Amino acid sequence: IDDTSIVNVGEFPWPRNLYANGLAVLGEVGARNFLFDLQFMDKSPRFVNRDALENLRRKAKSGQKVTGEEVEAAAVDNDAVLAAGIKAFPGTVLPYSFEKQDLYEDKGTEAGRIRLESLALFKKKAAIPVPAGQENLFSACVDRSRKAVHPPIPPVVEAGSHFGFVDSDPEIDGYIRRVRLVRVFENRIYFHMALVTLAELTG
């Protein structure tokens, strides 16, 4: 993401279908892995499929019936397109972060229920339980400054296979000189993105 790509692609942030297209190209040329340096923590807006919109306009003008599928096709769900691209390229490594404050989840709404279910799935995919009887051994990996884990949006969690955390702490002068590779949170072991990638590459 630099000046040249912004000139060619357009203003950033870019619609997520572009990342799905990129993953498709990487798959075609035989790439094994791709690490995203962007976190998909929030839903993105839908974008207009101009051809489908023009088809709707023509049908409405001529009095023809418009179906729900045609309306859906005119407003593309970028997050669903991205998720499909990730699923088709299983070597994708996706980042997430731990937060230093609790994240409020409204369990009483449908969206809140979906997020909580997605969080449970994410924990299964991104972490392993601390081995029984080894809690003391792993106690040094507990980072008490982190209060919550912030995974990607549900479609990305469902589609992805590899997840690594990327948050770290700068020192007093603003530089990051050390990176935590393992973090224990709520009795589960999570791994830094670099370590996840190394493990995936080496099998």
DRENPA-3360 file (N, C-alpha, C; in nm, 2 decimals, always signed):
BEGIN
1 = IDDTSIVN = +0.09/-0.12/+0.00/+0.00/+0.00/+0.00/+0.09/+0.12/+0.00 ~ +0.11/+0.18/-0.12/+0.20/+0.29/-0.13/+0.14/+0.39/-0.23 ~ +0.22/+0.50/-0.25/+0.17/+0.60/-0.34/+0.13/+0.55/-0.48 ~ +0.22/+0.46/-0.53/+0.20/+0.40/-0.67/+0.07/+0.32/-0.67 ~ +0.05/+0.23/-0.58/-0.07/+0.15/-0.58/-0.19/+0.23/-0.56 ~ -0.19/+0.34/-0.48/-0.30/+0.42/-0.45/-0.34/+0.50/-0.58 ~ -0.24/+0.54/-0.66/-0.26/+0.61/-0.79/-0.33/+0.51/-0.88 ~ -0.29/+0.38/-0.88/-0.35/+0.28/-0.97/-0.48/+0.22/-0.93;
9 = VGEFPWPR = -0.49/+0.20/-0.80/-0.61/+0.13/-0.75/-0.72/+0.23/-0.70 ~ -0.67/+0.34/-0.64/-0.77/+0.44/-0.59/-0.75/+0.46/-0.44 ~ -0.83/+0.55/-0.39/-0.81/+0.60/-0.25/-0.82/+0.48/-0.15 ~ -0.74/+0.48/-0.05/-0.74/+0.38/+0.05/-0.83/+0.43/+0.17 ~ -0.91/+0.34/+0.23/-0.91/+0.19/+0.22/-0.98/+0.14/+0.10 ~ -0.93/+0.03/+0.05/-0.98/-0.03/-0.08/-1.09/-0.13/-0.04 ~ -1.18/-0.15/-0.14/-1.29/-0.25/-0.12/-1.22/-0.39/-0.11 ~ -1.28/-0.47/-0.02/-1.21/-0.60/+0.01/-1.21/-0.70/-0.10;
17 = NLYANGLA = -1.30/-0.68/-0.20/-1.29/-0.77/-0.31/-1.16/-0.77/-0.38 ~ -1.09/-0.65/-0.37/-0.95/-0.64/-0.43/-0.86/-0.74/-0.37 ~ -0.87/-0.76/-0.24/-0.78/-0.85/-0.17/-0.81/-0.99/-0.21 ~ -0.94/-1.02/-0.23/-0.98/-1.16/-0.27/-0.92/-1.18/-0.42 ~ -0.93/-1.08/-0.50/-0.87/-1.09/-0.64/-0.72/-1.12/-0.63 ~ -0.65/-1.05/-0.53/-0.51/-1.07/-0.52/-0.48/-1.21/-0.47 ~ -0.56/-1.27/-0.38/-0.53/-1.40/-0.34/-0.55/-1.50/-0.45 ~ -0.65/-1.47/-0.54/-0.67/-1.56/-0.65/-0.55/-1.56/-0.74;
25 = VLGEVGAR = -0.49/-1.44/-0.77/-0.38/-1.43/-0.85/-0.26/-1.51/-0.79 ~ -0.24/-1.49/-0.66/-0.13/-1.57/-0.59/-0.15/-1.72/-0.60 ~ -0.27/-1.76/-0.59/-0.30/-1.90/-0.61/-0.27/-1.95/-0.75 ~ -0.30/-1.87/-0.85/-0.27/-1.91/-0.99/-0.12/-1.92/-1.01 ~ -0.04/-1.84/-0.95/+0.11/-1.84/-0.98/+0.18/-1.93/-0.88 ~ +0.10/-2.00/-0.80/+0.16/-2.11/-0.71/+0.22/-2.06/-0.58 ~ +0.18/-1.94/-0.53/+0.23/-1.90/-0.40/+0.17/-1.99/-0.29 ~ +0.25/-2.01/-0.19/+0.20/-2.10/-0.08/+0.14/-2.03/+0.03;
33 = NFLFDLQF = +0.19/-1.91/+0.07/+0.14/-1.84/+0.18/+0.12/-1.69/+0.15 ~ +0.03/-1.62/+0.22/+0.02/-1.48/+0.21/-0.02/-1.43/+0.35 ~ +0.06/-1.33/+0.40/+0.03/-1.27/+0.53/-0.03/-1.14/+0.51 ~ -0.15/-1.12/+0.56/-0.21/-0.99/+0.56/-0.15/-0.90/+0.67 ~ -0.12/-0.78/+0.63/-0.08/-0.68/+0.73/-0.19/-0.58/+0.76 ~ -0.31/-0.62/+0.73/-0.43/-0.54/+0.76/-0.52/-0.63/+0.85 ~ -0.58/-0.57/+0.95/-0.68/-0.64/+1.03/-0.82/-0.61/+0.99 ~ -0.90/-0.72/+0.97/-1.04/-0.70/+0.93/-1.13/-0.72/+1.05;
41 = MDKSPRFV = -1.13/-0.61/+1.14/-1.20/-0.62/+1.26/-1.34/-0.56/+1.25 ~ -1.37/-0.49/+1.15/-1.50/-0.43/+1.13/-1.56/-0.46/+1.00 ~ -1.70/-0.47/+1.00/-1.76/-0.49/+0.87/-1.73/-0.38/+0.77 ~ -1.73/-0.41/+0.65/-1.71/-0.31/+0.55/-1.84/-0.28/+0.47 ~ -1.85/-0.16/+0.41/-1.97/-0.13/+0.34/-1.98/-0.21/+0.21 ~ -2.10/-0.24/+0.17/-2.12/-0.30/+0.04/-2.08/-0.20/-0.07 ~ -2.05/-0.26/-0.19/-2.02/-0.17/-0.30/-2.12/-0.21/-0.42 ~ -2.13/-0.11/-0.51/-2.23/-0.13/-0.61/-2.17/-0.20/-0.73;
49 = NRDALENL = -2.23/-0.30/-0.78/-2.20/-0.36/-0.91/-2.27/-0.29/-1.02 ~ -2.19/-0.21/-1.09/-2.25/-0.11/-1.18/-2.33/-0.18/-1.29 ~ -2.28/-0.30/-1.34/-2.36/-0.37/-1.45/-2.49/-0.42/-1.39 ~ -2.49/-0.48/-1.27/-2.61/-0.53/-1.21/-2.71/-0.41/-1.18 ~ -2.65/-0.30/-1.14/-2.74/-0.18/-1.11/-2.80/-0.13/-1.24 ~ -2.73/-0.13/-1.35/-2.78/-0.09/-1.48/-2.89/-0.18/-1.53 ~ -2.87/-0.31/-1.50/-2.98/-0.41/-1.54/-3.10/-0.39/-1.46 ~ -3.09/-0.35/-1.33/-3.21/-0.32/-1.25/-3.28/-0.19/-1.30;
57 = RRKAKSGQ = -3.20/-0.10/-1.34/-3.26/+0.03/-1.39/-3.34/+0.00/-1.52 ~ -3.28/-0.08/-1.61/-3.35/-0.11/-1.74/-3.48/-0.18/-1.71 ~ -3.48/-0.28/-1.62/-3.60/-0.36/-1.59/-3.70/-0.27/-1.53 ~ -3.66/-0.19/-1.43/-3.76/-0.10/-1.36/-3.82/-0.01/-1.46 ~ -3.74/+0.05/-1.55/-3.79/+0.14/-1.65/-3.89/+0.08/-1.75 ~ -3.87/-0.05/-1.78/-3.96/-0.11/-1.87/-4.07/-0.18/-1.80 ~ -4.08/-0.17/-1.67/-4.19/-0.23/-1.59/-4.18/-0.38/-1.57 ~ -4.06/-0.43/-1.59/-4.04/-0.58/-1.57/-4.02/-0.60/-1.42;
65 = KVTGEEVE = -4.05/-0.73/-1.38/-4.03/-0.77/-1.24/-3.89/-0.78/-1.20 ~ -3.85/-0.73/-1.09/-3.71/-0.73/-1.03/-3.71/-0.83/-0.92 ~ -3.62/-0.93/-0.92/-3.61/-1.03/-0.82/-3.52/-0.99/-0.70 ~ -3.54/-1.05/-0.59/-3.45/-1.03/-0.48/-3.31/-1.06/-0.51 ~ -3.28/-1.17/-0.58/-3.15/-1.21/-0.62/-3.08/-1.10/-0.70 ~ -3.16/-1.03/-0.79/-3.10/-0.93/-0.87/-3.06/-0.81/-0.79 ~ -3.15/-0.78/-0.69/-3.11/-0.66/-0.60/-2.99/-0.70/-0.52 ~ -2.98/-0.82/-0.47/-2.87/-0.86/-0.39/-2.74/-0.86/-0.48;
73 = AAAVDNDA = -2.75/-0.89/-0.60/-2.63/-0.89/-0.69/-2.58/-0.75/-0.72 ~ -2.67/-0.65/-0.71/-2.63/-0.51/-0.73/-2.55/-0.45/-0.61 ~ -2.57/-0.51/-0.50/-2.50/-0.46/-0.38/-2.42/-0.57/-0.32 ~ -2.29/-0.57/-0.36/-2.20/-0.68/-0.33/-2.15/-0.67/-0.19 ~ -2.16/-0.79/-0.12/-2.10/-0.80/+0.01/-1.95/-0.83/+0.01 ~ -1.88/-0.72/+0.02/-1.73/-0.73/+0.02/-1.67/-0.83/+0.11 ~ -1.73/-0.84/+0.23/-1.68/-0.93/+0.34/-1.70/-1.07/+0.30 ~ -1.81/-1.10/+0.23/-1.83/-1.24/+0.18/-1.74/-1.27/+0.07;
81 = VLAAGIKA = -1.71/-1.18/-0.02/-1.62/-1.20/-0.13/-1.48/-1.23/-0.07 ~ -1.43/-1.15/+0.03/-1.30/-1.17/+0.09/-1.30/-1.30/+0.16 ~ -1.40/-1.34/+0.23/-1.40/-1.47/+0.30/-1.39/-1.58/+0.20 ~ -1.46/-1.57/+0.08/-1.45/-1.68/-0.02/-1.30/-1.68/-0.07 ~ -1.24/-1.57/-0.09/-1.10/-1.57/-0.14/-1.01/-1.63/-0.04 ~ -1.03/-1.61/+0.09/-0.94/-1.67/+0.19/-0.96/-1.82/+0.20 ~ -1.08/-1.86/+0.18/-1.11/-2.00/+0.19/-1.05/-2.08/+0.07 ~ -1.04/-2.01/-0.05/-0.99/-2.07/-0.17/-0.83/-2.06/-0.16;
89 = FPGTVLPY = -0.77/-1.98/-0.07/-0.63/-1.98/-0.06/-0.59/-2.01/+0.08 ~ -0.59/-2.14/+0.12/-0.57/-2.18/+0.26/-0.44/-2.14/+0.32 ~ -0.34/-2.10/+0.25/-0.22/-2.05/+0.31/-0.22/-1.91/+0.36 ~ -0.34/-1.85/+0.36/-0.36/-1.71/+0.41/-0.34/-1.71/+0.56 ~ -0.25/-1.62/+0.61/-0.23/-1.60/+0.75/-0.29/-1.46/+0.79 ~ -0.38/-1.46/+0.89/-0.46/-1.34/+0.92/-0.42/-1.29/+1.06 ~ -0.41/-1.16/+1.07/-0.37/-1.10/+1.20/-0.49/-1.06/+1.28 ~ -0.46/-1.05/+1.41/-0.56/-1.00/+1.51/-0.48/-0.94/+1.62;
97 = SFEKQDLY = -0.55/-0.88/+1.72/-0.49/-0.81/+1.83/-0.55/-0.84/+1.96 ~ -0.47/-0.83/+2.06/-0.53/-0.82/+2.20/-0.54/-0.68/+2.24 ~ -0.64/-0.65/+2.32/-0.67/-0.52/+2.36/-0.64/-0.50/+2.51 ~ -0.61/-0.38/+2.55/-0.58/-0.34/+2.69/-0.70/-0.30/+2.76 ~ -0.82/-0.31/+2.70/-0.94/-0.28/+2.77/-1.05/-0.38/+2.73 ~ -1.15/-0.41/+2.81/-1.25/-0.50/+2.78/-1.33/-0.45/+2.66 ~ -1.38/-0.55/+2.58/-1.46/-0.51/+2.46/-1.61/-0.55/+2.50 ~ -1.70/-0.45/+2.49/-1.84/-0.47/+2.52/-1.91/-0.55/+2.41;
105 = EDKGTEAG = -1.97/-0.66/+2.45/-2.05/-0.74/+2.36/-2.19/-0.74/+2.40 ~ -2.28/-0.69/+2.32/-2.42/-0.69/+2.35/-2.48/-0.83/+2.32 ~ -2.50/-0.92/+2.42/-2.54/-1.05/+2.39/-2.69/-1.06/+2.35 ~ -2.76/-0.95/+2.38/-2.91/-0.95/+2.35/-2.95/-0.93/+2.21 ~ -2.85/-0.90/+2.12/-2.89/-0.87/+1.98/-2.84/-0.99/+1.89 ~ -2.90/-1.00/+1.77/-2.85/-1.10/+1.68/-2.71/-1.09/+1.64 ~ -2.67/-0.96/+1.62/-2.53/-0.93/+1.58/-2.43/-0.97/+1.70 ~ -2.48/-0.94/+1.82/-2.40/-0.98/+1.94/-2.38/-1.13/+1.95;
113 = RIRLESLA = -2.49/-1.20/+1.92/-2.49/-1.35/+1.93/-2.39/-1.41/+1.83 ~ -2.40/-1.35/+1.71/-2.31/-1.40/+1.60/-2.16/-1.37/+1.64 ~ -2.14/-1.25/+1.69/-2.00/-1.22/+1.73/-1.95/-1.32/+1.84 ~ -2.03/-1.35/+1.93/-1.99/-1.44/+2.04/-1.96/-1.58/+1.99 ~ -2.05/-1.63/+1.90/-2.03/-1.76/+1.84/-1.90/-1.76/+1.76 ~ -1.88/-1.65/+1.68/-1.75/-1.63/+1.60/-1.63/-1.63/+1.69 ~ -1.64/-1.57/+1.81/-1.53/-1.56/+1.90/-1.49/-1.70/+1.95 ~ -1.60/-1.78/+1.98/-1.57/-1.92/+2.03/-1.50/-2.00/+1.92;
121 = LFKKKAAI = -1.54/-1.98/+1.80/-1.48/-2.05/+1.68/-1.34/-2.00/+1.67 ~ -1.32/-1.87/+1.68/-1.18/-1.82/+1.66/-1.09/-1.87/+1.77 ~ -1.13/-1.88/+1.89/-1.05/-1.94/+2.00/-1.00/-2.08/+1.97 ~ -1.09/-2.16/+1.91/-1.06/-2.30/+1.87/-0.95/-2.30/+1.76 ~ -0.97/-2.20/+1.67/-0.88/-2.20/+1.55/-0.74/-2.14/+1.58 ~ -0.74/-2.04/+1.67/-0.62/-1.95/+1.68/-0.54/-2.00/+1.80 ~ -0.59/-2.08/+1.89/-0.52/-2.11/+2.01/-0.53/-2.26/+2.05 ~ -0.45/-2.30/+2.14/-0.46/-2.44/+2.20/-0.46/-2.42/+2.35;
129 = PVPAGQEN = -0.52/-2.52/+2.41/-0.53/-2.51/+2.56/-0.39/-2.53/+2.62 ~ -0.37/-2.46/+2.74/-0.25/-2.49/+2.82/-0.25/-2.64/+2.86 ~ -0.15/-2.71/+2.84/-0.15/-2.85/+2.87/-0.18/-2.87/+3.02 ~ -0.26/-2.97/+3.06/-0.29/-2.99/+3.20/-0.17/-3.02/+3.27 ~ -0.16/-2.96/+3.39/-0.04/-2.98/+3.48/+0.08/-2.89/+3.44 ~ +0.07/-2.81/+3.33/+0.18/-2.72/+3.30/+0.14/-2.58/+3.31 ~ +0.04/-2.55/+3.39/+0.00/-2.41/+3.41/+0.11/-2.32/+3.46 ~ +0.19/-2.37/+3.56/+0.30/-2.29/+3.61/+0.41/-2.26/+3.51;
137 = LFSACVDR = +0.44/-2.36/+3.42/+0.54/-2.35/+3.32/+0.50/-2.23/+3.22 ~ +0.37/-2.22/+3.19/+0.32/-2.12/+3.10/+0.28/-1.99/+3.16 ~ +0.29/-1.98/+3.30/+0.24/-1.86/+3.37/+0.32/-1.74/+3.32 ~ +0.45/-1.76/+3.28/+0.53/-1.64/+3.24/+0.48/-1.58/+3.11 ~ +0.40/-1.66/+3.04/+0.35/-1.61/+2.91/+0.21/-1.54/+2.92 ~ +0.16/-1.53/+3.04/+0.04/-1.45/+3.07/+0.07/-1.30/+3.07 ~ +0.00/-1.23/+2.98/+0.02/-1.08/+2.97/-0.10/-1.01/+3.04 ~ -0.08/-0.97/+3.16/-0.19/-0.92/+3.24/-0.24/-0.78/+3.19;
145 = SRKAVHPP = -0.16/-0.72/+3.10/-0.21/-0.59/+3.05/-0.31/-0.61/+2.94 ~ -0.33/-0.73/+2.89/-0.43/-0.75/+2.78/-0.56/-0.81/+2.85 ~ -0.67/-0.74/+2.81/-0.80/-0.77/+2.88/-0.89/-0.84/+2.78 ~ -0.87/-0.84/+2.65/-0.96/-0.90/+2.56/-0.89/-0.93/+2.43 ~ -0.94/-1.03/+2.36/-0.89/-1.06/+2.22/-0.99/-1.00/+2.12 ~ -0.94/-0.94/+2.02/-1.02/-0.88/+1.91/-1.00/-0.95/+1.78 ~ -1.08/-1.05/+1.75/-1.06/-1.13/+1.63/-1.11/-1.06/+1.51 ~ -1.09/-1.11/+1.39/-1.15/-1.06/+1.27/-1.30/-1.08/+1.27;
153 = IPPVVEAG = -1.36/-1.02/+1.17/-1.51/-1.03/+1.16/-1.55/-1.18/+1.13 ~ -1.67/-1.21/+1.17/-1.72/-1.36/+1.16/-1.69/-1.42/+1.03 ~ -1.72/-1.36/+0.91/-1.70/-1.43/+0.79/-1.55/-1.47/+0.77 ~ -1.46/-1.38/+0.81/-1.32/-1.41/+0.80/-1.27/-1.52/+0.89 ~ -1.33/-1.52/+1.01/-1.29/-1.62/+1.11/-1.34/-1.76/+1.06 ~ -1.46/-1.76/+1.00/-1.51/-1.89/+0.95/-1.43/-1.94/+0.83 ~ -1.38/-1.85/+0.75/-1.31/-1.89/+0.63/-1.16/-1.92/+0.65 ~ -1.10/-1.86/+0.75/-0.96/-1.87/+0.78/-0.91/-1.99/+0.85;
161 = SHFGFVDS = -0.78/-2.03/+0.83/-0.72/-2.14/+0.90/-0.61/-2.10/+0.99 ~ -0.54/-1.99/+0.95/-0.42/-1.95/+1.03/-0.44/-1.81/+1.08 ~ -0.42/-1.79/+1.21/-0.44/-1.66/+1.27/-0.32/-1.63/+1.37 ~ -0.26/-1.51/+1.36/-0.16/-1.48/+1.45/-0.17/-1.34/+1.50 ~ -0.14/-1.32/+1.63/-0.15/-1.18/+1.69/-0.03/-1.09/+1.64 ~ -0.06/-0.97/+1.64/+0.04/-0.87/+1.59/+0.07/-0.76/+1.68 ~ -0.01/-0.75/+1.79/+0.02/-0.63/+1.88/+0.14/-0.65/+1.96 ~ +0.21/-0.54/+1.99/+0.33/-0.55/+2.07/+0.35/-0.41/+2.14;
169 = DPEIDGYI = +0.44/-0.41/+2.23/+0.45/-0.29/+2.32/+0.58/-0.21/+2.29 ~ +0.57/-0.09/+2.24/+0.69/-0.01/+2.22/+0.76/+0.03/+2.36 ~ +0.89/+0.05/+2.36/+0.96/+0.10/+2.48/+0.94/+0.25/+2.49 ~ +1.00/+0.30/+2.60/+0.97/+0.44/+2.63/+1.00/+0.54/+2.52 ~ +1.10/+0.50/+2.44/+1.14/+0.59/+2.33/+1.05/+0.57/+2.20 ~ +0.95/+0.48/+2.21/+0.87/+0.46/+2.09/+0.91/+0.34/+2.00 ~ +1.03/+0.29/+2.02/+1.08/+0.18/+1.94/+1.03/+0.04/+2.00 ~ +1.01/-0.05/+1.91/+0.98/-0.19/+1.95/+1.10/-0.27/+1.93;
177 = RRVRLVRV = +1.16/-0.32/+2.03/+1.28/-0.40/+2.03/+1.26/-0.54/+2.06 ~ +1.15/-0.58/+2.12/+1.12/-0.72/+2.15/+0.98/-0.74/+2.12 ~ +0.95/-0.87/+2.07/+0.82/-0.91/+2.03/+0.79/-1.04/+2.10 ~ +0.67/-1.04/+2.16/+0.62/-1.16/+2.23/+0.58/-1.26/+2.13 ~ +0.63/-1.38/+2.13/+0.59/-1.48/+2.03/+0.48/-1.57/+2.08 ~ +0.46/-1.58/+2.21/+0.35/-1.66/+2.27/+0.28/-1.58/+2.38 ~ +0.15/-1.59/+2.38/+0.08/-1.52/+2.49/-0.03/-1.62/+2.54 ~ -0.04/-1.63/+2.67/-0.14/-1.71/+2.73/-0.25/-1.62/+2.77;
185 = FENRIYFH = -0.38/-1.65/+2.73/-0.49/-1.57/+2.76/-0.61/-1.66/+2.79 ~ -0.67/-1.64/+2.91/-0.78/-1.73/+2.95/-0.75/-1.88/+2.93 ~ -0.63/-1.91/+2.97/-0.58/-2.05/+2.98/-0.57/-2.12/+2.84 ~ -0.55/-2.03/+2.74/-0.52/-2.08/+2.60/-0.40/-2.02/+2.55 ~ -0.32/-2.09/+2.47/-0.20/-2.04/+2.41/-0.22/-1.98/+2.27 ~ -0.18/-1.86/+2.26/-0.19/-1.79/+2.13/-0.05/-1.76/+2.07 ~ -0.04/-1.75/+1.94/+0.09/-1.74/+1.88/+0.10/-1.61/+1.79 ~ +0.22/-1.55/+1.79/+0.25/-1.44/+1.71/+0.24/-1.48/+1.56;
193 = MALVTLAE = +0.20/-1.38/+1.48/+0.19/-1.41/+1.33/+0.31/-1.47/+1.27 ~ +0.43/-1.42/+1.31/+0.55/-1.48/+1.26/+0.57/-1.63/+1.30 ~ +0.54/-1.66/+1.42/+0.55/-1.80/+1.47/+0.45/-1.89/+1.40 ~ +0.33/-1.84/+1.38/+0.22/-1.91/+1.31/+0.27/-1.95/+1.17 ~ +0.33/-1.85/+1.10/+0.37/-1.87/+0.96/+0.49/-1.97/+0.96 ~ +0.58/-1.95/+1.05/+0.69/-2.05/+1.05/+0.64/-2.19/+1.08 ~ +0.55/-2.21/+1.17/+0.49/-2.34/+1.20/+0.42/-2.40/+1.07 ~ +0.35/-2.31/+1.00/+0.28/-2.36/+0.88/+0.38/-2.39/+0.77;
201 = LTG = +0.48/-2.32/+0.75/+0.58/-2.34/+0.65/+0.66/-2.47/+0.67 ~ +0.68/-2.50/+0.80/+0.76/-2.62/+0.83/+0.68/-2.74/+0.86 ~ +0.55/-2.72/+0.86/+0.46/-2.84/+0.88/+0.45/-2.88/+1.03;
% end
